[in-house]
Amino acid sequence: MAHCLLLAAASAAMLADLCWSAPLPLLRGEGTTYVLYHDAQAPPSVALAAAELRDYLYRAAKAKLALVQEPHDPMICLGDNAAAHAAGLSLKDIPLEGFRVVTKGANLYILGPDTNDGELTQSGGTSAGTRNGVYAFLEKFVGVRWLMPGEHGDYVPATTDVTLPDTDLTDAPFFLNRRVPYTQEGRPEVKRWWARQRLGWSLFLNHSHNWTAVPPTAFDQHPDWFAERGGVRVPPTGRYKLCVTNPGLVRAFADAAIRYFDEQPRATSFSLSPADSAGWCECAECTKLYEKDPNGHLSITPAILTFYDNVAKLVAAKYPQKLLAGYVYSDYVFPPRAPIKLEPNVFLVWAPSFDYGFTLFRPALRQQAKETGPWPVIVAVEAPTQQLDVDAVQLEEGEVATQFHGQAASVRLVPAKFGSLFFPGDDTRFALEIENYADQPRHFDFAWRCRSLSAPARDCSAGTGDAEVAARASRTVPILPHGADRLGAYDLEVVVRGDEEQEYRPDGRFGRIQRPPDAGYDRLGINIHVGTEESAQLVHLLGVGWARIDWNWSIFEQAGAGKIDFTSMESWFTPVEKLGIKALPVLTYPPEWAKTADGLFDRKAHSEYVRQVAVRFKGRVHAYDLWNEPESMLATGAQQDFWVEVMKGGYEAIKSVDPTVTVVGPSVSVNSGGDSGWTEALVKPPRSIGRYLDAWDTHTYPAPRSRRPELRHQGVHSSVDGLAQSVPEIRPLVKGGQLWVTEYGFTTCNPNDPRTAESARNTPVLAPWEVTEEQQANYLVRQTLLQLAYGIDRAFLYHLGPDGEGGYVEEQFGIARRRGEVLSPKVSFMQLAALTRFLQGAEITGVELPDPNIRVVSLERPEGPAKIAWAAEGEAELAVNLGPRGRLQDPFGNAQPRPAGKSIRLTEAPCYIVEVR
């Protein structure tokens, strides 16, 4: 009988639950009986979640929910509170930042672990589980999407019915630290977007470059702690390197970590990550631990991991629970050949350098992902990664072992990074496409992939493979670029369709950058100084064929005669070489040991440096620039004779190794106050420096930044006009008959910058006015075209970037700006990229001046004749005859309306006129 009573009681309880297992009609039409409840003492993230939920339900269904601080059936109850406990709910088994969405009776409960203001998790982070649950609810049951920061990125489908099925959903982020860095995350709209994407970190990790923990001042007492190069311990400057096998250095680094934890008791981690760039120690003990990566390049991974492990052991003696984080990056991104057992307090942070910039997942990167795949760590692009033993079982290609709140799992990770955005972490969007249609309102194409938490990544579409799930929405509003303060600053987006096709597009109102050509335009190049993966990719995107890089004698042979740092030289060159971009290395500036008492240097030592470099890179480098702006160093006639000998020695050294290499020099700067007659003095007899050059090169910096109106528009034109007059005079005097401009540029600047103001006081005629990015772009396109039209064989822009801080006039020549660690194109980059594509396959035939205020560059293209025209200042009228198939394009390559009459109005921005046959 007792069993029957029990059964009856249980059945009654089940029936009571079943009465409320029917769907919950939260919203019907524009009305609702539901209220929003959270405890008055709930953490701020819960209060924010309530406001967000109320707002989006109103935007979706026009239903106004009352916000109350006392439980009231029926209700949506937010947070871990007494009402949730009364319903039998708790935070048990909900991980940090996780949540539970559950229907109980007539009520909906959303709760998760929430830290209060000033409260940290045991791992030094925070948790906003309830807020994450609210955003998951809005996505799953209302269809809301947050596709980019700002109100224009919201997608809120209209509805008259939000009815919930019987629901009990528990979820948590796969990664303990999820970020989308370098997106101006300090801005309110980006902060909100981060929250809505459920980004956050219950684990806070210090992992940035940190070898300054051993300060440069330690060199005086402990030079053996610092890198040995060419048998010499190198004094620490810039991104200096350490000798990671030196026991004293290891002890010093461990003491620095212990001291940090002593002073910061709440800190949970300390970074061991090396300084950026190359220049690793070459001592016998360190080099024993070096090996080759799968591409045959230097890999120092075993040395770095050994360093991490040795420091961690010492720190663990006092702080066993504190984490020691370190990058797996750059020359130590590939796994070691042999297993290395790491201490449990080591935390590896995988930062695959090959994923920098606008690359996504090109075939070459897929291959590298296979080669780096065996790292047995949680990985996310630039996101912290939990370390497991490195002797763990190797996995299938492209997979990595992971740990998810203590449970082992396997997930296939496809790093996706585009423009200035990274997308690590569970089910956030993996791509955002923005496309302009010529005859329709602006469209946003949105695509995303979903992933199972317990299985390798899978696509959520109905089809198979990697097909995208896409939703479309139309808007007629302007787009605020991800990294921009205003319209007019542009980051790039990358669109990938299928396995191979890629397009590169700007994120603003000026159209798109098309897929880069297989080979860049051979008559143009750009100064990049150091060849990195990121800079090489931008050069490729720009569409130029050449990159001028700095192989300064003063840097690469600083340790003494014959001690050339070819390892670093290779690292500056290889990224450019891999993309098929031709390099023009500059072999300039003497090291201290080669300088002489008369202010000159040992030119024979320079010739030997040049020869050894030519031997090392024979067949790979096809041109060398022998010096840079010698007139800035020495200026007397006798010293001009010296430079003839420098060119002669370098020329003969290179030609003795490879007669086919183009020798360029000496990079005299004109039209910027530096020439002082050098060009004529060096080129003409008796010096005749052209005997030892295949290409005479010069730098042409105009001065159109004057406040005097009559000089503003003349700067570019006058400097190039002067060059045009000298071309026929100089060319016959150069052995190879070529004329190159290896630097030309135009600066944006802020006239209120103190250093700019000081420069203006010193040279009043050049006093700058504020130069916009659009003006910089216009001038650079004009100067590029005129130089090529007047017979310059090859021209190199100065420079890619980044610019200096502030607005100093001499530090604002870049065509890309730095956004955190990402280079983002300026307007000039966009216009020049459109120009290089327009010039591909074209022949420039001349320059016309139909009016003193008009310049027209004529071209012959495969489809027919074309012109690029502009007004030197203000506006002007130009007669045109387009014909039935002719068209106009703006400087960004966008089609423009055909003129109603027989003329077009020109502005200072170049206009492309195409007359199709």
SULNOR-V355868 format. One line per field, one symbol per residue. ss: DSSP state (h for helix, s for strand, l for the rest). psi: psi as a letter, one per 20 degrees, with the letter a starting at -180 (. if undefined). burial: I if it has 9 or more other C-alpha atoms within 8 Angstrom, else O. Layout:
ss = ???
psi = ???
burial = ???
This chain:
ss = lhhhhhhhhhhhhhhhhhhllllsssssllslllsssslllllhhhhhhhhhhhhhhhhhhllllsssllllllsssslllhhhhhllllllllllllssssssllsssssllslllllllllslllshhhhhhhhhhhhhhllssllllhhhsslllllsssslllsssslllllsslllllllllhhhhhhhhhlllsslslllllllhhhllhhhhlllhhhslssllssllllllllsllllhhhhhhhhhhhhhhhhhlllllsssllllllllllllhhhhhllsslllllsslhhhhhhhhhhhhhhhhllllllssssssshhhlllllllllllllsssssslhhhlllllllhhhhhhhhhhllllsllsllslllslllllllllllssssssllssssssllllssllssllllllllssssslllllllssssssllllllllllllllllllllsssssslllllllllllllllllsssssslllssssssllllllslllllllssssssssslllhhhhhhhhhhlsssssssllhhhhlllllllllhhhhhhhhhhhhhlllssssslllllhhhslllllslhhhhhhhhhhhhhhllllllsssllllhhhllllhhhhhhhhhhhhhhhhhhhhhllllssssssssslllllllhhhhhhlllllhhhhllsssssslllllsllhhhhlhhhhhhhhhhhhhhhhhhllllllsssssssllllsllllhhhhhhhhhlhhhlsllslhhhhhhhhhhhhhhhhhllllsssslllllllllllhhhllllssssllsssslhhhhhhhhhhhhhlllsssssssssllssssssssllssssssssllllsssslllllllssslllllssllllllssssllllsssslll
psi = hghggggggghggghgghhjiqqongppcjrqiqrppqqhjqqhhggghgggggghhghgjkpopqorjpqoqqropprorhhgghjjqrjpjorpjrrpoqpocjqppoqrppqrpipqrhjjbrplggghhghgghggihjqqnirqrhiipoopqqjooppropnpprqqhqiopqmrkkliiqghhghggghjkqaoipppojrpkiihoqhiihghmhiirqppkjpppppqcmqqrniiohggggggghggghghghmhiqirqpjprqrrakqqjrggghhjqaqrijjrppjghgghgggggghgghhhhmhiqqoqqqoqcjkhqqqgqqopqqijpoqoonohijqbmhcmrghhgghhhhihiomqpqqokqqppprpijrpqrqpiqqprpnlipqrppppopopqcjpqmrrekrpiqoppqpphjrrpqpppqrqqppijrqpqqjrharbkqqpqqqqqqkqqpoqgjqhrpipprqqppppahhpqqpqrjbjkbqprpqqhproiiqaqpifporgghghhgghhjqiqppqomphhgikhirpimpmhghgghhhghgghjjppqnqpmrpqrghiqrhjjbrnhhhghhggghghghkpihpiqqoiromhhigqjrghhhhghghgggggghgghhgoiipppqrjlpprkjjigljggghhgqqiglhihkphppqrpnormjjqiohiigiiggghhhghghhighhhgijpgijqpqoipqrpqqroiipghghghhhhnhhjpqrpprhggggggggghgggghhjjphppoqoagarrrqbkphikkiqjqqpndjpppqrhhggghghghhhipjqppirpqmiqhjppppqqorhirqrqoqrphpcqrpppqnhrhjrrqqrijjppqqqqhbjrqpqaipqppopnp.
burial = OOOOOOOOOOOOOOOOIOOIIOIIIIIIOIOIOIIIIIIOOIIOIIIIIIOOIIOIIIIIIOIIIOOIOOIOOIIIIIIIOOOIIOOOOOIOOIIIIIIIIIIIOIIIIIIIIIIIOOOIIOIIIIIIIIIIIIIOIIIOOIIIOIIIIIOOIIIIOOOIIIIIOIOOOIOIIOOIIIIIIIIIIOOOOIIIIIIIIOIIIIIIIOIOIIIOOIOIOIIOOOIIIIIIIIOOIIOIOOOIIIIIIIOOIIIIIIIIIIOIIOOOOOOIIIIIIIIOOOIIIIIOOIIOIIOIIOOOOIIIIIIIIIIIIIIIIIIIOOOOOIIIIIIIIIIIIIIOOOOIOIOOIIIIIIIIIOIIIIIIIIOOIIOIIIIIIIIIIIIIIOIIIIIOIIOOOOIOOIIIIIIIOOOOIIIIIOIIIIIIIIIIIIOIIIIIIIIIOOOOIIIIIIIIIIIOOOIIIOIOOOOOOOIIIOOOOOOOOOIIIIIIOOIOIIIIIIIIOOOOOIIIIIIIOOIIIOOIOOIIIIIIIIIIOIIIIIIIIIIIIIIIIIIIIIIIIIOIIIIIOOIIIOOIIOIIIIIIIOIOIIIIIIIIIIIOOIIOOOOOOIIOIIIIIIIOOIOOOIOOIIIIIIIIIIIOOOOOOOIIIOIIIIIIIIIIIIIOIIOOIIIIIIIIIIIIOIIOOIOOIIIIOOIIIIOIIIIIIIIIIIIIIIIOOOIIIIIIIIIIOOIIOOIOOIIOIIIOIIIIIIIIIIIIIIIOIOOIIOIIOOOOOIIIIOIOIOOIIIIIIIIIIIIIIIIIIIIIIIIIIIIOOOIIIOIIIIIIIIIOOIIIIIIIIIIIIIIIIOIOOIOIIIIOIOOOIIIIIIIIIOOIIIIIIIIIOOIIOOOOOIOOOIIIIIIIIIIOOOOOOOIIOIIIIIIIIIIIO
